[in-house]
Amino acid sequence: MSFIDYYEVLGINKNANEDDIKKAYRKLARKLHPDLNPNDKDAHAKFQKINEANEVLSDPDKRKKYDQYGEHWEHGEEHEQAQRAQRRQRNTSQQSYEGDFDESNFSDFFASMFGGNAAGGSSRTQAKFRGQDFNSELSITLEEAYTTHSRTLKIQDKNIRITIPAGIENGQTIKLKGYGGKGVNGGPDGDLFIKFAISNAHNMKRSGNDLHTSVDLDLYTAILGGDKTIDTLSGKIKLKIKPETQNGTKSRLKGKGFPLYKKEGEFGDLYISYHVIVPTNLTEKQKELFTELQKLSQ
C-alpha cells in the first residue's frame, strides 16, 4: 500500500492550523458531497479521500503520529500495535459509526496506521453544509421598474412569487434568502440571486433617479407659447410653453422623475429638452407671410 499525503489531498501546507484545515475540508466537501453529486463516482471517491484526510489532520493525536512517521509510517507499526488493539476494543463498546461513510471506506493506509479507527469522525462527516446558491436574470421594462409589482418566477421547477420594488436599477441584484439549493445534513438552504435587466422602448432616458426626454414643438407654439401635453411614465402631463422658446431649451420638473428604490413617495426629477420643428411644404400664402415677417424684423 502506498503513502497518502493528506496535506496534498486537502490542498494545504504542513503548517496549516486548525482553522485552515476546517476551511479547506468544508470547501472541498461542499463541492464533492455525494448528496450534491449523486451520479458522480469520481466525486464520491474524492469525498472519501478528503473525509479521511480530515479525520487524521483535524485530530491532534492522529496528526501528531502522521507527522512523526510520515512516509516511513511502516516503521512505527511495532510501537502502535498495542495501542491499536486497545482502540479496537474500545470501539466495539461504542455506538456504531453514523456518518456517511463507515471505516471500511477509509484506505488500507489509514487502517494500517490507525487501526481502522474512524471514531470521532462522525461529527465531521455529518457536518452541515449550506445549499448551493442559484443565480437568475429577470428582464423587465422601464415602465415596470417604475412601479412596485409582483412577478412569479420558475426556479428549479418551483414557482416563486416575488415583489419587485419600484426604482430597481438596471444590473441590480437582489437576494432571496433560502430560495437556493437544499442544505446537506440539515444545513441551511442556499440563496437565490436575481439580476435585473431593464429594457426601454419609451422616449425616456434614465440617469440614476432622474429622467430625460425631448419634446417636439411646432414653430408657432415655440414663438407664441401655449400648452403641450406629453406622455410620461406616471401618465400624461400638460406643459406650459413660454413664448419665444428657443430650440434646445431645457426645463426641469421637480419630483416627476424615477421613484427612489425603497423610499416611498420620493422621486427624482424630469428634464425636458425642447426641439423646435421648422415647417415644410409651405403654401404660397405662408411664404408671403414669412416674407412679411422678415421685412418687419429688419
Secondary structure by P-SEA (a helix, b strand, c coil): cccccccccccccccccaaaaaaaaaaaaaacccccccccaaaaaaaaaaaaaaaccccaaaaaaaaaccccccccccccaaaaaaaaaaaaaccccccccccccccaaaaaaccccccccccccccbbbcbbbbbbbbbcaaaaaccbbbbbbcccbbbbbbbcccccccbbbbbcccccccccccbbbbbbbbbbbbbcccccccccbbbbbbbbccccccbbbbbbbbccccbbbbbbcccccccbbbbbccccccccccccbbbbbbbbbbbbbbccccaaaaaaaaaaaaaac
